[in-house]
Amino acid sequence: MVENQNVDEPMIEQTPIESEAAEQTKYTGFLGKVDNYFGITKMKSGFKTEMLAGVTTFMTMVYILIVNARMFQDAGVSFEAMYIVTAIAAIVGTLLMAFLAKLPFAQASGMGLNAFFVYTLCLPKEAGGLGYTYAQSLLIVLCSGLLFLLLTIIGARKAIVRAVPAAIRIAIPAGIGLFIAFVGMQNAGLIALNTSTKVTLISFNLLTFTSSGAQMIGAAVAFLSLLIIAIFSKLNIKAAIVLGIIGSAVLYYAFCGIGVAAGSESCKAVFEAIEFSDPIDAFKKFGEESLGQVFINGFKFDQVNGSVIFNFIAALIAFAMVDMFDTIGTLMGTCQAAGKESGLIDDSGEVKNIQKALLCDSIATCTGAMLGTSTVTTFVESSAGVAEGGRTGFTSFVVAVLFLVAMFLSPIAALIPNCATAGALMYVGVLMMRNVIDIDWKDPAAAVPAFLTISVMSFTYSISYGIAAGFISYALIKLCTGKVKEISPVTAVLSLIFLFTFLFTH
């Protein structure tokens, strides 16, 4: 899954399909009122087309329910609680898109932003993270959402994105993609700890299968999962990622069954650990562990000093940068790819109702923080629905309804192992790397900041450090080569904040 893309280029080349002629009729009664509200006929679409587009978008992004829930377990939140949080946040954000912006886009907890939340903010300081609690991290998300809201209201959000150097803007999603892929490999056990080289590939020595068979199978299935998703995507199967997750989960349990027959104790333990729960229990855990935690424990800091304040600001800025690129890039890229004939682009080349769409994103982020999840953003998978003919908010409404149904399937989703979602994370990494071709690698002033942004994220296990390295290096290179006028005020301010954070708080 990719939300982050270069805002200057269409992200996915899609050809919108024409609505069926039978649907180009005047609706009456209740359907007529719905048609008038969403402008379905006006957009040369129809209910059948809009519903198909909604189902397509949902199938391409439903994996976020499982992936996000698995990821937040590393932040101390149960799978069941986060599954419900993710679903509700997606419903709220997508309904906002449906009824406020009336655009065919869906929202949910953003990939990359959730990784930053869990593996940078919540990771203990001794492990290289910032050491914030789950609730404190939610406070940072809430503050970033309020900042988004303010910038959207005054119309400055888009201008800020444009002021960020193109090389850094392109490198950030690529770096996050590499980071997410690394996380997926670790979660699946494909990468193991090595005291000399820090990391290495897991051993597939069959002589140790009886003691570590489940680990070997998990690592192998993670790799197979990536291949399955790639094959399905090559065949233009819309739900490639979710089908890859389900297919690899089946393979995992099938191989573990063979492992039990071969005498593997670890494979036997896999089946012994399976538990079936009441889906209502997930809602109870949501109320106990997540709902309102930002207000209950988010303001509890052991000490308030310069280090806490500047780390808080640096993290907030990192969230702001990534989410601003996310939403604007997704909206502009997808609508431009659909073409003016889609009705999603106005005469000036701007996305229709873009300010309302950005407002939806801001409100959804604030709501998500209060519910208990990381930044909610517009999903680029929405482009799949647009390609199927989705043109109005009715497409988004269909997606929201499907997420509502999915909320009650948490016991089934809990059976999906980490190795099955690892393939999805690695494939997200593949997709998020695609725009690096737009970086001017022949220009050191662009290449070096881009390289540092991408590499530092993974090598230091911190998205914020990667962003900081990119900004600081860009400003210094321009300053030392007499190109100070090319440094925008936004870049200068952010570079100084990041530099101060490194020198006095890190």
SULFEN-V885084 format. One record per helix or strand of 2 or more residues. SS is the DSSP state (hx for helix, st for strand). FROM is the first residue (numbers start at 1). TO is the last residue. If there is no record, write none. Layout:
ss=[SS & SS]
from=[FROM & FROM]
to=[TO & TO]
This chain:
ss=[hx & hx & hx & hx & hx & st & hx & hx & hx & hx & hx & st & st & hx & hx & hx & hx & hx & hx & hx & hx & st & hx & hx & hx & hx & hx & hx & hx & hx]
from=[21 & 29 & 47 & 63 & 79 & 107 & 113 & 125 & 134 & 157 & 166 & 191 & 198 & 206 & 240 & 265 & 279 & 293 & 306 & 340 & 354 & 376 & 382 & 393 & 418 & 434 & 444 & 463 & 484 & 489]
to=[23 & 38 & 61 & 75 & 101 & 109 & 121 & 127 & 153 & 163 & 187 & 194 & 201 & 234 & 261 & 272 & 289 & 296 & 338 & 342 & 371 & 378 & 387 & 413 & 432 & 438 & 459 & 480 & 486 & 504]
